[in-house]
Amino acid sequence: MIAYLRDVVLAPPATHERGHAIFVDSARAWLGDAPCGIGSMSALTLRMRALLGDALRHDAAGIILAHSHPSGHCRPSGCDIAATRRLAEVARALDIALIDHLIFTPQSVYSMRAGGLL
């Protein structure tokens, strides 16, 4: 799944941030995926309502979220952290787990879960 997300969010043209989500069941089996935002070189507008609507349509138990940082800086911004925490909170109220939020650059990947931010 990580390789797939990397390919999707870093697909050319990689001049702007791009978001994508994978929806999984309680065994973490793939149910589907969808784009969840597009932005500028340095910011992404996450369409939370649409993302959670897609998760509910798939009857997902979990979401793995990813987005690109074309700048090459792999660490999450303050806005990334705030939006991720808000999404996790709203998803939890719907009995959906935000499993991870991955940030990709062409050279690396950052896991907000492994980084202690989720």
C-alpha positions in Angstrom: 0.0 0.0 0.0 2.9 2.4 0.8 4.4 2.0 -2.7 1.0 2.6 -4.3 0.4 5.7 -2.2 3.9 7.0 -3.1 3.2 6.5 -6.8 -0.1 8.3 -6.7 0.9 11.3 -4.6 4.2 11.8 -6.4 2.8 11.2 -9.9 3.8 13.9 -12.5 3.4 16.8 -12.5 4.8 16.9 -8.9 4.6 20.6 -8.7 1.8 20.8 -6.0 0.8 18.9 -2.9 -1.6 16.0 -3.7 -3.5 13.9 -1.2 -4.9 10.4 -1.4 -6.6 7.9 1.0 -6.9 4.2 1.2 -9.9 2.7 2.9 -9.6 -0.6 4.8 -11.8 -3.0 6.7 -11.2 -4.2 10.3 -8.6 -6.7 9.1 -6.9 -3.9 7.2 -7.8 -5.4 3.8 -8.2 -2.9 1.0 -11.7 -1.7 0.3 -11.0 1.2 -2.1 -9.2 4.5 -2.4 -9.8 8.1 -3.5 -8.0 11.4 -4.0 -8.6 13.7 -1.1 -7.1 17.0 -1.9 -4.9 19.0 -4.1 -3.0 22.1 -3.3 -0.1 24.5 -4.0 3.6 23.9 -3.7 3.4 24.3 0.0 -0.2 23.6 1.2 -2.9 21.1 0.8 -6.6 21.7 1.3 -8.0 18.5 2.8 -11.6 17.9 1.9 -12.6 16.2 5.2 -16.3 15.9 4.5 -15.7 14.2 1.1 -13.0 12.0 2.6 -15.2 10.7 5.4 -18.1 10.4 3.1 -16.0 8.1 0.9 -14.9 6.1 4.0 -18.6 5.6 5.0 -19.6 4.6 1.5 -16.9 1.9 1.6 -18.0 0.9 5.2 -14.3 1.4 6.1 -13.0 0.7 9.6 -9.8 2.6 8.9 -8.2 5.2 6.7 -4.5 5.5 5.6 -4.0 9.1 4.4 -1.0 10.3 2.3 0.1 13.5 0.8 3.2 14.8 -1.0 5.6 17.6 -0.1 7.1 18.7 -3.5 9.3 21.0 -1.5 11.4 18.0 -0.5 10.9 18.6 3.2 9.4 15.4 4.7 8.4 16.7 8.1 4.8 17.7 8.7 3.9 21.3 9.1 1.9 22.7 12.0 -1.1 22.8 9.6 -0.5 19.1 8.7 -0.5 18.1 12.3 -3.6 20.1 13.3 -5.6 18.9 10.3 -4.5 15.3 10.9 -5.5 15.4 14.6 -8.9 17.0 13.7 -9.5 14.3 11.0 -8.6 11.6 13.5 -11.1 13.1 16.1 -14.0 13.3 13.6 -13.3 9.9 12.1 -13.1 8.3 15.6 -16.6 9.7 16.3 -17.8 7.8 13.2 -16.0 4.6 14.4 -13.3 4.9 11.8 -9.6 4.8 12.7 -7.1 7.1 11.1 -4.4 4.4 10.9 -1.6 6.7 9.6 -0.9 9.9 7.7 2.1 9.5 5.4 4.0 12.4 3.9 6.1 11.6 0.8 8.9 13.4 -0.9 10.8 11.8 -3.8 13.5 10.7 -1.4 11.7 9.7 1.8 8.5 9.1 3.7 7.4 10.3 7.1 4.8 8.4 9.2 2.8 10.6 11.6 1.9 7.4 13.6 5.6 6.4 13.9 6.5 10.0 14.7 4.1 10.0 17.7 1.8 12.6 16.1 -1.3 10.3 16.0 
